């Protein structure tokens, strides 16, 4: 298992551990799908409904992928605002933005339907502190300041790593998730972003 997937698995394990601990607290029973949801404690409000068709892995996937996608959209917008960018790279940035922006809306809708926070990664974490493939604030500033060939190389290099992180997160969801639609989205992310990685490697070699 690579480093990115280990990081994603560790985050998921932590979420599952918190879920299990909260479920067993004060019940005197082993945590299960029969957990008591009558509690008004803050942690109980974070718990999936016992009758719902989703689990903690689905929640974690959506909460992590929203800021991950948001950064990909931001990076694409940075490139599209530049002049003198090769048409092939502008086309790629346009497609990334067009694909991932609606997925952010879809995942936000799911979290709202599940009565879950729509974001859990902020500040340091959103700028590469804890999430696989996220670009640091410093490197994002470098992308903003770059032009021409330098900008193209930076964008492709950063986005390849960004996509690899998304794929690792999606693979974890496929293995551990329960909600059919999030698993379908995760599989789509794996397929589409792996294809874009191959495309970007070819573009990078030609820059």
N, C-alpha and C positions, 0 to 999 in steps of 0.2 A: 504493500500500500504506500502510495507516495505521500510526501509531506502535506500537500494541499488536502488530500482526502482525509489524512489523519486529523488535520485541524478541524475539518467539517465534522468528522465523526466525534471528536472530543466535545465540540459545541453541542451536538445533538445529545450525546451521552449526559452532559450536564443538565440539559433541559429535561430529559427523561427522568433523571435522578430527582430533580426538583419536583416533577410531577408526581413521582412515586411517593416521595416523602410527604407531600401535601395531602395525598390521598389517604395515607395511613394515619395521619395525625389525628388523635382524639377519637378514632373509630374503634381501636382495639382489634382491628382486623387487618389481614394482608391486603395491600392495595390491589384493586381489581376494577373491572368495568362496572362493578356494583358499588363504586365509591359514593359516599354521601355528598350530594351537591347542594344540601340545604344550608351549609355554612355561609356566613356573610363575611368571612375573613378575606383580606386582599388576595391571598394566594388562591382561594377557592374561585374567585372571579376570573383567574387566569386559566382554570382547568377546562379541558374539553368536556362538552356535555356527554353524559354516559350513553345517550341514545344517538349521538351524532356519528356520522360515517367518516370521521377524520380522527387523527391522533396527534400526539405531540410532535412527531416528525413532520407532519404536514404543516403545522403551525410554524415550526422553526424554519422550514424551507421557505415559506412565503415571507416571513419576517426578515430573513436574511437576504433573500433574492430581490426584494423590493429595492433596498439601497444599492445592491450590486448592479441591478439593471439601471437604476437611476444614474450611477456613475458612468456606465457605458453610453447612455443617452447624452450625458454632459460632455463626455470626450468626443462624441460624434458631432455635437453642436459646435465645439471648439474648432474642429477641423473644417466644418462646413462654413464657418465664418472667415476662414483664411482665404487669401487669393493665391493663385498660382499652384494650387494643389492638383495633382494628376487626376484626370477624370475617373480612373478606375478606383482610386481611394475615396474620392468624393461619393461615388456610387455606393461603395461599401459602407461608408458612414451613414448615408441616407437610408440604406436597407437596415442597418443595425438599429437606428433610431425608430424607423417605422415598425420594426418587429417588437422591440422591447418596451416601448411606451405603452402600447395596449396591454401587454402582459402585466405591467405594473398595476394598471387599473383593475385587471382581472384578479390579481392576487390581493389587492386592497379590498375588493368586494368580498372575497372569500373570508378574509380576516374579520371584516365587519359582520358578516353573516354568523361567524363563530363567536362573536363578542370578544374578540382578541385585539390587543393593540396592533395598529398597522405598521409599527416600526419599533425595533428594539436595538438597532445599531446606530449610534450617534457619535458625534465628536471624533475621538481618536480612532474608534473602530471603523467608522465610515471612510476614513482616509488610510486604510491599509493596516490598521493596528492589529486586527484580529480575524479578518475575513480573507479567505483564499482568493488571490488574484486582484484584490483591491489596490489601486494606485495611491501612493502616498500624496499628501498635500504638496510636498516639495516637487515630486515628479509631475504632478498635475500642473503646477506653475511653470515647469520647464516646457511642457507641451503648449501651454498658452503663449509663452514667449517665443517659441520657435517658429521658423518660417521655412517654406520651400522643402528641399530634400530632408533637412534635419527634422522638420515637423512630420513629414511622411514616415521617416524611420522610427521616430519616437512613438507615433500613434500606432503603427503596426506592431512594434515590439511590446508596448504596453497592453494593447488590446489582445494580443495572443495570450499573454499571461492572464489577463482578465477573463478571457473565455475559458482557459484551462481551469481557473478557479470555479467558474460557474458550472462547468461539466462535473467537477468533483462534488459540488453541492447537489447537483441533479442526480448523480449516481447514488448518493446517500439516500435521497428521497425515494428513488425507485426501489432500493433495497429495504427501506424501513417505513415508508409511508403507507397510508390506508385509503385516503381520499382519491377516488378514481381520477378526478380531473387534475389534481396536482401531480399525480404520477404521469398522466398523459402529457402535461406541460413539461415535466422533468425530462421525459423521453424526447420531446420535441427540441428542448434546449440541447440535449446531448447531440442529436442528429444535426441540427442546423449550425450549432456553434463549432462542432468538429469540422464541418465542411468549410466554414468561414476561416477556421485556423489554417486549413490547407491552402485556401485562397490567399490568406495574408502572408503565409510563408513564401508563396510564389511571388507575390507583389514585393515583398521585402528583398528577395533575391534580385529583383529587377530594378530596384531603386538605386 
